[in-house]
Amino acid sequence: MNPLFQKLMGQAARLTSRGDLQRATAAIQEALGAAAFRAPGQRAAHDASANDAVIDVQAREVPASAKPVATATAASRSPARPPEAAPAVPAEGEVLRGTYAGSTGQRDWRLYVPPGDTAAPRPLVVMLHGCTQDPDDFAAGTAMDEAARAQGFYVLYPAQAQSANPQRCWNWFKHNHQQRGKGEPALLAGMTHDVMARHAIDPRRVYVAGLSAGGAMAAILGEAYPDLYAAVGVHSGLAAGAADDLPSALAAMKGDAANGPLSHGLADLPGLETFAQGLAPKKKRAPRAAGRRTPTIVFHGDRDKTVHPVNGEHIVAACTQPAANDEAACTSEECVRSPNGRAYTRRLHADAAGRPLAEHWVVHGAGHAWSGGSARGSYTDAGGPDASTEMLRFFSGHALPER
């Protein structure tokens, strides 16, 4: 204990016993002042970082119907650190949640915000989960947040409502959810625009990807909104227009050849050549109109028993189908073994000028699961090539034209 404090408190006790309360009070006040004094260089251990502590507070996104409110961090209020020196988001990034309401409905969403300067425009990828999944499950299984952190992408995960589909599937197989300006495509495009308005998103670098039913809806969005989405990723999904009701959806998932013949030699993959025999062709999709074709990367396991792998070929055929007066696409192929264990065949498609149109990854021995995914989520296969990293790599090579 401070010796001076002891001396003064003793003096105060003696004055109190004599009845001199005024002088005793003065002695106590002087003793308290001595206790607070520290010699130069002395500092209590628990005060060592009192002026340097920074607490990052997550800002929760408000619904689209309300005006967003900026939430300050403790760092921006601290006089010891200028606001401009405070980190925009924590080093690992942060997750925001909210709800978007549009003219065709409303859905919840989860948004991953990458670390760094949030004032600088960043790319955005919209990730559409599969049936029975939700945004958190999908984010965990694909590990897309981790891949996005490394490359500086925002990641938006819309949530399908169980009231819209009992299994939380996106309604890709219903005719009223397949066109621009209608149903879920309009809702998802509106949600994308809303997030773009609230955050520093580069409007030329917005992408959409999905698994299974989410992959099928991603293909629809790429066809319906080529002016919004610069590229598309479809994993274990189906081509836009593959079905227009539940019976045709089940047929397409089984590999019905109604969407066009096998092309680019995919029929030599195990199991496909015998499957294609004897299927009566139905009405083909109309030829593509002239205009921008949305570049697409496709992943599909060749042992997928839920969505037949022939559907991956249909997606590639749709996005590489030449428009009027176009020359046919050229291709290259490589067969590689993933560092994770599975072999795969990768086919690259480009137009006559050499501009990339599509990549098709057929993962050998894989089923209905996200390739290279994590066991923390559902429908994943850790043995395949890393679909999340490869999709972001593909997306990074594509941007919408300058307007």
Secondary structure, DSSP 4 states (H G I P E B T S, - for coil): --HHHHHHHHHHHHHHHTT-HHHHHHHHHHHHHHHH---TT---GGGTTTTT-----PPPPPPTTS-------HHHH-TTS-GGGS-SS-TT-EEEEEEEEETTEEEEEEEEE-SS-TTS-EEEEEEE--TT--HHHHHHHHTHHHHHHHHT-EEEEE---TTT-TT----TTSGGGSSTTSHHHHHHHHHHHHHHHHTTEEEEEEEEEEETHHHHHHHHHHHH-TTT-SEEEEES---TTS-SSHHHHHHHHTT-GGG----TTGGGSTTHHHHHTTPPP-PPPPPPPSSPPPPEEEEEETT-SSS-THHHHHHHHHHH---TTPPPPEEEEEEEE-TTS-EEEEEEEE-TT--EEEEEEEETT--SSEET--TTSSSEETTS--HHHHHHHHHHT--PPP-
